Amino acid sequence: MDKRELAKYIDSSLLNVDSTYDDLVKVCELAKKYEFATVAIANSWIPYAKKLLEGSPVGIDSPVGFPNGYSTTEAKKYEIIDILEKGATEVDVVMNITWLKSRMYNKIENELEILRNACKKNVFKVIIEAYYLTDEEKAIAAELVVKAKADFVKTSTGFAQGGATVEDVKLLYDKVGGKIKVKASGGIKTYDEAMKFLEIGATRLGASNAHLLMED
């Protein structure tokens, strides 16, 4: 796979808390240059990114309940409605891990159904923050995401102490392959790493400084 093709699988992330408008401009310009799938940005930057990306095929990927996932369902729903109105094209929702670890699966199912409906026809990804989960919990989380008719199950926010791993992507792909897609995110820094995740089943990658994957 050449790097132009690889770019179509990448969400170029700018989610660090000390990012600036100048950083946003740089990320959007690089996203247009390489034609990344989306820029993944803080929600307050959406209107600015929409203008910066005007006329390009690059989408805007925005987080919901980020990064901890334990916002109320009502808050998450409103956040989705708000970011879509402002110009987001894809939504990354953080699963309520506290509910998952408490085996409150019905609560998670109900929340994800509400959020899927709020997202309408836009791409809907669910982050399970795999770093905090056992393999059994990862498998259960993946099944809940499939039930919700999400488009992707995603490994990580990038804010935990660990990000995407080969083992986690393989586990998730084994659970959901053919039903929904897998997004690997967190700590992907080289072209070879990116290609490895795609080879084992991921079809979207989240990466900060995504342009470095193109220049590696």
N, C-alpha and C positions, 0 to 999 in steps of 0.2 A: 504494500500500500504506500503510495507516495504521500507527501506531507499535505498536499492540497486536499486529497481525499480524507486524510486523517482529521483535518480541521472541521469537517462536517459533523464529527462525533463529539466535538469539544464545547463545553460551556466554560467560557473564560470568566473566572471569578474575581470579584473585587468586593470582599466582605469584611476586611479588617477594619477595626474600629477607628483607626487613625488615618483612614484614607481621605483624600481631598478631591476637590473638583478637578484639579489638574490631573490627578490619577485617573479619574473617570474619563476625562477626555482622551488620555493615552490608551486606556483599555478599549474604548469604543473605536478609536482610530485603528488600532491593531486588529480588532475584531472585524472591521470592514476590510482591512488589507488581506487578512487570511481567510475571511468568510467563515468564521466560527459559527456554530449552531446558534449560540446565544451569548450574551453577557449576563452573568449572575451577579446581581448588585443589591445593595441595601435599598429598601423600598423608597426611602426619601429621595433617592437619585433617579427614580423612574422617569419623571417628566423631563429631566435634563437628558437622560440617555435616549429617550424617544426622539428628541430633536437632533441629537448628535448622530443617531443611526438612521435618520430619515433617508429613504431612497435605497437602503441596503437590505439584503435578505436576512440580516442578523436579528434574532429575536431577543426578548428581554425576559430573563428568568429571575423570579423573585421569591424570597423565602417567607414562610409563614410559621408562626410559633417558634421562631428561630432565636437562639440555637437549642433551647432546652426542651421544647415540646410540651410543656405543662401549662400553657395558656388555656383558658376555658374554650370550649367548643364554639361558643358564641363569639368570642374575640377572634378566633381563627377564621370563622366564617366571614365576619365583617372585614377582616384583613384581606381575604381573597377577593371579595367584592370590590373593595377599595383599590387594590393594586391592578385589577383587571380594568377598572374604569380609567386608571391613570396611564395604562399602556402596556402592562405586563402581558406577555404571550404564553408563558409557562409558569407553573407554580410548584414550588418544592415545600411540602408540609412536613414538619417534624412530628413523628408519632409520639404520643404520650407514653414515654418509657416507664414512668411511675405506674401507670395503669397496667402496662405489659408485665412488669415484674410482680405486680399484685394479682396477676391472672384475671384481670377485669376485662376479658376479651369482648364481652358484649358491649361494654362502654366504648372500646376502640372501634368495633364494627359500626356502631351507631355514629360515632364522630366522623369516621372516614366516609360513610355514606352521605352525611350532610355536606362535608367538604367537597366530595366528588361532584355533587349536584351544584354546589356554588361555583365550582370551576367551569361548569358547562362543557363546551367542546374544546377548551384549552388543554394543553398537555399538563397532566397531573402526576407529580412524583411524590413518593412518600419516603422520607429519610428515617431509617430505623436506628441510627447511631450504634452500629454493630460493636464498637469498642466496649460498650457497657453490657453486652449480652453474652449469654452462653450460646453454644451451637443450637441447643434445643429452642431457646428463645428466639434466635435468629430465624429458625425454620418456622416457628409459629407466627412471628411478625410477617414473614414473607407471605404466608398463607392468608393472613388478614388483609394484606395489601392486594392480593389477587382477588379476594372476595369483594373488595371495594371497587373493583374495575379501574384501578389506577393504570396509568401508562407505564410507570417505572417504579421499581423498588430501588432505593439509593442507600449506599453503605454508610455515609458519614456526612456530618456538617463541616468537618474540617476544624471544629473547635474542641473536640475531645483530644485526649493525649495520643490517640492513634487514628489513622485514616484507613483508606482502602487497603485490603490485603488480598493476595491471590486466593488464599483459603476461603475468605468470606465471599468473594465474587463467585468462586466455584460452587460454594454451598447455596448461595442465592439462585444462581443459574440452574442448578439441579432441581430446586424447588419450583421455580417459576418459568423456566425456559419453555417457550412455545405458548405461554399464556400472557405474560407481560414481559417487559424488558428490564434490564439491570443497568443502573448507573453506578460507576465506580468513582468515588470522590474522596479527596483528602490525601495529600502527600505525593501526588503524581508529579514527578519533576523532570523526567527524561523521556525522549522518544521511545526508547526500548521498553520502559515501564508502561507507557501508554499502549504500545502494540501488544504487550503481554496481556493486559486486561481485555483488550478487544479479542484476542485469540481465544480466551477462555470463556467468552460469552457476553461481556459488557457491550452495550451499543451506544452508550454515552459516557463521557468522562468529564469530571469537574476538576479544573486546575487553576490555581493562582499562577500568575506570570505565564499564561498559556502560550504566549509567543515564543517562550524558550523551548517548548517542545518542537516548534517549527524550525528553530535555529540550531537545535542540538546536533 
